[in-house]
Amino acid sequence: MYQELKVIDIHTHIGSVKSWSPLLKGFIRVGLKELLEYIDEENLSATWLLPLPGKIEADINIISTNEVIKICKKYPCRLIPFCSIDPRVPKASELLKDFKKRGCKGLGEFKVKLPVDNPLSIELFEKAGELEMPVIIHMDNKFNPDIVKLKYVLEKCPHTVFILHGPGWWKHISAEAPDKEDYPTGKVVPGGLVEKLLLKYSNLYADLSARSGLNAITRDPAYSKEFLEKFSNRVLFGTDFPCLDIDATQFGVNKKHLNALISLNLSKKALKNILYENALNLIAF
């Protein structure tokens, strides 16, 4: 059945990433050729191509917004360009406006060491809402670590669509989320912050990509099925290609996210929403 469904991967990159697997040392570099091969092999309808605002410490070196725009012009509809901006740069909102004019459909990946509720971040998010550009935010212990601050952002920017991603977000699918553990295992305790925030704020979405999203929907399948059916119109399929899982397989290519969703035996409507419709509703192409 799933082979007949359309799929949009909302979280892909081009560039170099460090292996997090003990089975593979060093870095892996992926170019346009490999991204297009992934799209063709998995028969994806499109991918959102996300830059970063600069080199992230020594672990990740993803292509810039200007490079993303240039590449996506060659493959319209297949590659959807996003932009990434550090809110501390001069005239960040004007830069966002310019990227919008040049074809960027959203802001992300937002991965800077600046709190999400910083006035500069808020100003940029408000501009994104004005421009109808969804914002993908990475959240972990290094980048935007305090999920509680997200409430303030959502209330300050009610017209901005936010898509949350990363271990600092997904570990809170459970009401019991250890501070120092990024990928907790075991049964989910209902009533986590993820569920509470999704229930309260209609402008909030969740991105299933990377190990964090995969862990969230595989640690407790019974809860995951209930959660995904309940929020099927607010969850988006992504992989974080070309990042590697701990077994040295490559997200997207290894089909772990897709297979996890299929294994939950979701309703056809829920699966269609998560894999394709939600992304298409946010960004038509």
Secondary structure as GFF3:
##gff-version 3
##sequence-region A 1 285
A	DSSP	three_ten_helix	2	4	.	.	.	ID=ss1
A	DSSP	beta_strand	8	12	.	.	.	ID=ss2
A	DSSP	beta_strand	15	18	.	.	.	ID=ss3
A	DSSP	beta_strand	27	30	.	.	.	ID=ss4
A	DSSP	alpha_helix	32	41	.	.	.	ID=ss5
A	DSSP	beta_strand	46	49	.	.	.	ID=ss6
A	DSSP	beta_strand	60	62	.	.	.	ID=ss7
A	DSSP	alpha_helix	65	74	.	.	.	ID=ss8
A	DSSP	beta_strand	79	83	.	.	.	ID=ss9
A	DSSP	alpha_helix	92	101	.	.	.	ID=ss10
A	DSSP	beta_strand	106	110	.	.	.	ID=ss11
A	DSSP	alpha_helix	119	130	.	.	.	ID=ss12
A	DSSP	beta_strand	135	138	.	.	.	ID=ss13
A	DSSP	alpha_helix	149	156	.	.	.	ID=ss14
A	DSSP	beta_strand	162	165	.	.	.	ID=ss15
A	DSSP	alpha_helix	167	170	.	.	.	ID=ss16
A	DSSP	three_ten_helix	171	173	.	.	.	ID=ss17
A	DSSP	alpha_helix	193	200	.	.	.	ID=ss18
A	DSSP	beta_strand	204	207	.	.	.	ID=ss19
A	DSSP	alpha_helix	210	218	.	.	.	ID=ss20
A	DSSP	alpha_helix	221	230	.	.	.	ID=ss21
A	DSSP	beta_strand	235	236	.	.	.	ID=ss22
A	DSSP	alpha_helix	256	263	.	.	.	ID=ss23
A	DSSP	alpha_helix	268	272	.	.	.	ID=ss24
A	DSSP	pi_helix	273	277	.	.	.	ID=ss25
A	DSSP	alpha_helix	278	282	.	.	.	ID=ss26
###
